[in-house]
Amino acid sequence: MSKTGNISDYFTGKRLVIPILIGLVAAAYFFFQDFDIQAYNSINWTITTSFWLGVAVLSIFTRLACYAYRLIVLSNYELSWPRAIQIIVLWEFSSAISPGIVGGTAAALLLLAREKNINSGKGTAIVLATSFLDVLFYVLAVPFIALWVTRSDVIPARIGYLTEAMIWQYFVAIYFVFLGWTILLGIGIFLKPSIISRIALLFTRIPFLSRYTDKVKNWSDNLLQAAEAFRKENFWHWTKAFGGTTIAWFSRFILVNCLLLALGDGTAIAEIFGKQLVMWAALMIPATPGAAGMAEWLFSGFMSEYFVNTQLTNTTAFVWRLMSYWPYLFAGLIVFPIWYKASAVEEQASKK
């Protein structure tokens, strides 16, 4: 894989048009649906309200820092803090403009491939490791939360045309898909990395892909080397990586809890976490960029019981997306030129 992959195609203003339009339409619809200015009179604005909003803002930066830390650990400290933060911002940007199930994986591979000390195989291994740690957190978090809540606590009786039984069946199916993916990645990274290599080489037997055989073989060799290095890392190395993953996910979820504590009733911490685990599984399917529209709809369906009126529910859904989704759309365009210029300079220097 070329170090100069066509990464710039991911960070153009044109790619923002559809996500912004869909996001604006969805935000406007849910914000103004049954709009009632009097509904805001129920907010008792106190120091406590301001405190929880402040914690919500802090959780955004904690999530970013922990993802960056995980990337630094997985790169074996080849990445600096500024560089890792830039890559995570761009990774999140790519996720924000892609359907949920696609995410920012393709861009992440190209981003890491441009780093001077990370070849394409090692970059692929890092991306696979982050995916493994993310789904590992999920498959462990679900049974842990299940110790504290019941099915009826976290799944509403109905959300629009979706019944409780439909939501539950879908959730169980997705959970086992994630469990299977965790096992597959675990085997591929730690036990038999050659499996991933063989699958990739198998695709080169397809006639129109045969011209990439040499590149895939080179990528495969690099991947095997990186996977071998991963297998030699000690328990503490993976504890740090998983610790960063856990705090990042906790920060992602606690944002909603803080908003509910500020604008509604967020005292049912375990229930709200459980609801978010179900929501996150559902948000893997939508075809809209960043799950725009579906995210707000699900938030309203799952979290309405914690608010005194519909208007506050919709407003909080809007604020949630404003803090967790919208910043990356614009931060990506600001960060990309800085990161690209720095990586290009390093690439030129390495050729001298």
C-alpha positions as CSV (number, residue, x, y, z in Angstrom):
1,M,0.0,0.0,0.0
2,S,1.4,3.4,-0.9
3,K,2.3,5.7,1.8
4,T,0.7,8.4,-0.3
5,G,-2.7,6.9,-0.4
6,N,-5.5,9.1,-1.7
7,I,-6.3,10.2,1.8
8,S,-7.1,13.8,0.8
9,D,-10.3,12.5,-0.9
10,Y,-11.7,11.8,2.6
11,F,-11.3,15.4,3.8
12,T,-12.8,17.6,1.2
13,G,-15.6,20.1,1.7
14,K,-17.7,18.3,-0.8
15,R,-17.9,15.2,1.5
16,L,-19.5,17.4,4.2
17,V,-22.5,18.5,2.1
18,I,-24.6,15.4,2.5
19,P,-23.8,14.8,6.3
20,I,-24.5,18.4,7.1
21,L,-27.8,18.6,5.2
22,I,-29.0,15.3,6.7
23,G,-27.9,16.4,10.1
24,L,-29.5,19.8,9.9
25,V,-32.8,18.4,8.7
26,A,-32.8,15.7,11.4
27,A,-31.8,18.3,14.1
28,A,-34.5,20.8,13.0
29,Y,-37.2,18.1,12.8
30,F,-36.6,16.8,16.3
31,F,-35.9,20.2,17.8
32,F,-39.1,21.8,16.4
33,Q,-41.4,18.8,16.6
34,D,-44.2,19.8,19.0
35,F,-42.1,22.9,19.8
36,D,-43.2,24.6,23.0
37,I,-41.2,27.5,24.4
38,Q,-42.9,27.1,27.7
39,A,-41.4,23.7,28.2
40,Y,-38.1,25.2,29.1
41,N,-39.6,26.8,32.2
42,S,-39.4,23.4,33.8
43,I,-35.6,23.6,33.8
44,N,-34.3,24.6,37.2
45,W,-31.0,26.2,36.3
46,T,-28.7,25.8,39.3
47,I,-25.0,25.3,40.0
48,T,-25.7,21.6,39.8
49,T,-27.0,22.0,36.2
50,S,-23.9,24.0,35.2
51,F,-21.7,21.4,36.9
52,W,-23.1,18.4,35.0
53,L,-22.9,20.3,31.7
54,G,-19.3,21.1,32.5
55,V,-18.6,17.4,33.1
56,A,-20.4,16.6,29.8
57,V,-17.9,18.9,28.0
58,L,-15.0,17.3,29.9
59,S,-16.1,13.8,28.8
60,I,-15.6,14.8,25.2
61,F,-12.0,15.6,25.7
62,T,-11.5,12.6,28.0
63,R,-12.8,10.3,25.2
64,L,-10.4,11.9,22.7
65,A,-7.4,11.7,25.0
66,C,-8.1,8.0,25.8
67,Y,-8.4,7.0,22.2
68,A,-5.2,8.9,21.4
69,Y,-3.5,7.1,24.3
70,R,-4.6,3.7,23.0
71,L,-3.2,4.6,19.6
72,I,0.1,5.6,21.1
73,V,0.3,2.3,23.1
74,L,-0.6,0.2,20.1
75,S,2.0,2.0,17.9
76,N,4.5,1.0,20.5
77,Y,5.0,4.7,21.3
78,E,6.0,5.6,17.7
79,L,3.3,8.3,17.6
80,S,3.5,11.5,19.6
81,W,0.6,12.9,21.6
82,P,-0.1,15.7,19.1
83,R,0.0,13.3,16.1
84,A,-2.2,10.7,17.8
85,I,-4.8,13.3,18.7
86,Q,-4.8,14.6,15.1
87,I,-5.3,11.0,13.7
88,I,-8.1,10.3,16.2
89,V,-9.9,13.6,15.2
90,L,-9.6,12.6,11.5
91,W,-10.7,9.1,12.2
92,E,-13.8,10.4,14.0
93,F,-14.4,12.8,11.1
94,S,-14.4,9.9,8.7
95,S,-16.8,8.0,10.9
96,A,-19.1,11.1,11.1
97,I,-19.4,11.2,7.3
98,S,-19.8,7.4,6.8
99,P,-22.6,5.0,7.5
100,G,-22.4,3.4,11.0
101,I,-21.4,0.0,9.9
102,V,-18.6,1.4,7.6
103,G,-17.2,3.8,10.2
104,G,-13.8,5.4,9.6
105,T,-11.8,2.2,9.0
106,A,-10.7,2.9,5.4
107,A,-9.5,6.4,6.3
108,A,-7.8,5.1,9.4
109,L,-5.7,2.7,7.3
110,L,-4.6,5.5,5.0
111,L,-3.9,7.8,7.9
112,L,-1.6,5.3,9.7
113,A,0.0,4.3,6.4
114,R,1.4,7.8,6.0
115,E,3.2,7.7,9.3
116,K,6.9,7.3,8.7
117,N,7.4,4.6,11.4
118,I,4.3,2.6,10.6
119,N,4.1,0.5,7.5
120,S,0.9,-0.6,5.9
121,G,0.9,-4.0,7.6
122,K,1.5,-2.5,11.1
123,G,-1.2,0.1,10.4
124,T,-3.6,-2.7,9.5
125,A,-2.7,-4.6,12.7
126,I,-3.3,-1.5,14.8
127,V,-6.7,-0.9,13.2
128,L,-7.7,-4.5,13.8
129,A,-6.5,-4.2,17.4
130,T,-8.6,-1.1,18.0
131,S,-11.6,-2.9,16.5
132,F,-10.9,-5.9,18.7
133,L,-10.6,-3.8,21.9
134,D,-13.8,-1.9,21.0
135,V,-15.9,-4.9,20.5
136,L,-14.3,-6.7,23.4
137,F,-15.4,-3.8,25.7
138,Y,-18.9,-4.1,24.3
139,V,-19.3,-7.9,24.7
140,L,-18.0,-7.6,28.3
141,A,-20.0,-4.5,29.1
142,V,-23.4,-6.1,28.2
143,P,-23.3,-9.0,30.7
144,F,-21.8,-6.7,33.3
145,I,-24.7,-4.2,33.0
146,A,-27.1,-7.1,32.9
147,L,-26.2,-7.8,36.5
148,W,-27.8,-4.5,37.5
149,V,-30.7,-4.1,35.1
150,T,-33.4,-6.2,33.5
151,R,-34.6,-6.3,29.9
152,S,-37.7,-4.2,30.7
153,D,-35.5,-1.6,32.3
154,V,-33.5,-0.8,29.2
155,I,-35.8,-1.6,26.3
156,P,-39.0,0.5,25.8
157,A,-42.3,-1.1,25.1
158,R,-42.4,0.5,21.7
159,I,-40.4,3.0,19.6
160,G,-42.5,4.0,16.6
161,Y,-43.1,0.8,14.6
162,L,-40.5,-1.1,16.7
163,T,-41.9,-3.3,19.4
164,E,-40.0,-4.4,22.5
165,A,-39.7,-7.9,21.1
166,M,-38.3,-6.7,17.8
167,I,-35.7,-4.5,19.5
168,W,-34.7,-7.3,21.8
169,Q,-34.3,-9.9,19.0
170,Y,-32.2,-7.4,17.0
171,F,-30.0,-6.6,19.9
172,V,-29.3,-10.2,20.7
173,A,-28.5,-10.9,17.1
174,I,-26.1,-8.0,16.9
175,Y,-24.5,-9.0,20.2
176,F,-23.6,-12.4,18.9
177,V,-22.3,-10.9,15.7
178,F,-20.0,-8.7,17.8
179,L,-19.1,-11.7,20.0
180,G,-18.1,-13.7,16.9
181,W,-16.1,-10.8,15.5
182,T,-14.3,-10.5,18.8
183,I,-13.3,-14.2,18.7
184,L,-12.3,-14.0,15.0
185,L,-10.1,-10.9,15.6
186,G,-8.6,-12.4,18.8
187,I,-7.6,-15.5,16.8
188,G,-6.3,-13.4,13.9
189,I,-4.2,-11.1,16.0
190,F,-2.9,-13.3,18.8
191,L,-3.1,-16.9,17.6
192,K,-3.2,-17.3,13.8
193,P,-2.5,-14.0,12.0
194,S,-1.8,-16.1,8.9
195,I,-5.6,-16.6,8.6
196,I,-6.2,-13.0,7.8
197,S,-3.2,-13.0,5.4
198,R,-4.5,-16.1,3.6
199,I,-8.0,-14.6,3.2
200,A,-6.5,-11.4,1.7
201,L,-4.3,-13.4,-0.7
202,L,-7.3,-15.5,-1.7
203,F,-9.0,-12.4,-3.0
204,T,-6.1,-11.7,-5.4
205,R,-7.2,-14.9,-7.3
206,I,-10.1,-12.9,-8.6
207,P,-9.1,-11.8,-12.1
208,F,-9.6,-8.1,-11.8
209,L,-7.7,-8.1,-8.4
210,S,-4.8,-10.2,-9.6
211,R,-2.7,-7.1,-10.4
212,Y,-2.5,-6.3,-6.7
213,T,-1.0,-9.7,-5.8
214,D,2.5,-8.3,-5.1
215,K,1.2,-5.4,-3.0
216,V,-1.0,-7.7,-1.0
217,K,1.9,-10.1,-0.4
218,N,4.0,-7.2,0.8
219,W,1.1,-6.0,3.0
220,S,0.7,-9.6,4.3
221,D,4.3,-9.9,5.3
222,N,4.2,-6.6,7.1
223,L,0.9,-7.6,8.8
224,L,2.4,-10.9,10.0
225,Q,5.5,-9.1,11.4
226,A,3.3,-6.6,13.2
227,A,1.0,-9.4,14.6
228,E,4.1,-11.3,15.8
229,A,5.2,-8.1,17.6
230,F,1.8,-7.8,19.2
231,R,2.0,-11.4,20.4
232,K,5.2,-10.7,22.2
233,E,3.8,-7.7,24.1
234,N,3.3,-8.3,27.8
235,F,0.0,-8.3,29.8
236,W,0.6,-4.8,31.0
237,H,0.8,-3.5,27.4
238,W,-2.7,-4.8,26.6
239,T,-4.0,-3.7,30.0
240,K,-3.0,-0.1,29.1
241,A,-4.6,-0.4,25.7
242,F,-7.8,-1.9,27.0
243,G,-7.8,0.6,29.9
244,G,-7.7,3.5,27.4
245,T,-10.6,1.8,25.5
246,T,-12.7,1.4,28.6
247,I,-12.3,5.0,29.8
248,A,-13.0,6.2,26.3
249,W,-16.2,4.3,26.1
250,F,-17.2,5.3,29.6
251,S,-16.7,8.9,28.6
252,R,-18.8,8.4,25.5
253,F,-21.7,7.0,27.5
254,I,-21.3,9.3,30.5
255,L,-22.0,12.3,28.2
256,V,-25.6,11.3,28.0
257,N,-25.9,10.7,31.8
258,C,-24.5,14.2,32.4
259,L,-26.9,15.8,30.0
260,L,-29.8,13.9,31.7
261,L,-28.6,15.0,35.1
262,A,-28.4,18.6,33.9
263,L,-31.7,18.8,32.0
264,G,-33.7,15.8,33.2
265,D,-33.5,12.9,35.6
266,G,-30.2,11.0,35.1
267,T,-30.0,9.2,38.4
268,A,-30.7,5.8,36.9
269,I,-27.0,5.4,35.9
270,A,-27.0,1.7,35.1
271,E,-30.3,1.8,33.2
272,I,-29.1,4.7,31.0
273,F,-25.8,2.9,30.3
274,G,-27.8,-0.2,29.4
275,K,-30.0,1.8,27.0
276,Q,-27.0,3.2,25.3
277,L,-25.5,-0.2,24.8
278,V,-28.7,-1.2,22.9
279,M,-28.7,2.1,21.0
280,W,-25.1,1.7,19.9
281,A,-25.8,-1.7,18.4
282,A,-28.8,-0.2,16.5
283,L,-26.7,2.7,15.2
284,M,-24.4,0.2,13.4
285,I,-27.0,-0.3,10.7
286,P,-28.3,3.1,9.5
287,A,-27.1,4.0,6.0
288,T,-27.0,7.8,6.7
289,P,-23.6,9.4,7.5
290,G,-22.9,9.2,11.3
291,A,-26.4,7.6,11.7
292,A,-27.9,11.1,11.4
293,G,-31.7,11.1,12.0
294,M,-31.7,7.6,13.4
295,A,-29.6,8.6,16.4
296,E,-31.9,11.4,17.4
297,W,-35.0,9.2,16.9
298,L,-33.5,6.4,19.1
299,F,-32.5,8.9,21.8
300,S,-36.0,10.2,22.0
301,G,-37.5,6.7,22.1
302,F,-35.1,5.4,24.8
303,M,-34.6,8.5,27.0
304,S,-38.0,10.2,27.0
305,E,-39.0,8.8,30.4
306,Y,-36.3,10.8,32.0
307,F,-37.8,14.2,31.0
308,V,-40.9,16.0,32.0
309,N,-41.9,16.8,28.4
310,T,-41.2,16.0,24.8
311,Q,-39.5,19.3,24.1
312,L,-36.8,18.8,26.6
313,T,-36.2,15.3,25.3
314,N,-35.7,16.6,21.7
315,T,-33.6,19.5,22.9
316,T,-31.3,17.2,24.8
317,A,-31.0,14.9,21.8
318,F,-30.0,17.9,19.8
319,V,-27.4,19.0,22.5
320,W,-26.1,15.4,22.6
321,R,-25.4,15.3,18.9
322,L,-24.1,18.9,19.0
323,M,-21.4,17.7,21.4
324,S,-20.7,14.2,20.2
325,Y,-21.1,14.4,16.4
326,W,-21.0,17.9,15.0
327,P,-17.6,19.0,16.4
328,Y,-15.8,16.3,14.4
329,L,-17.3,17.4,11.1
330,F,-15.5,20.8,11.3
331,A,-12.5,19.8,13.4
332,G,-11.5,17.3,10.7
333,L,-11.3,20.0,8.1
334,I,-9.2,22.2,10.4
335,V,-6.9,19.4,11.5
336,F,-6.4,17.7,8.2
337,P,-4.2,20.4,6.5
338,I,-1.9,20.5,9.6
339,W,-1.5,16.8,9.8
340,Y,-1.1,16.3,6.0
341,K,1.6,19.0,5.8
342,A,3.5,17.5,8.7
343,S,3.3,13.9,7.3
344,A,4.3,15.1,3.9
345,V,7.4,16.8,5.3
346,E,8.4,13.7,7.2
347,E,7.8,11.6,4.1
348,Q,10.1,13.8,2.0
349,A,12.8,13.8,4.7
350,S,12.7,10.0,4.9
351,K,13.5,9.8,1.1
352,K,16.6,11.9,1.4
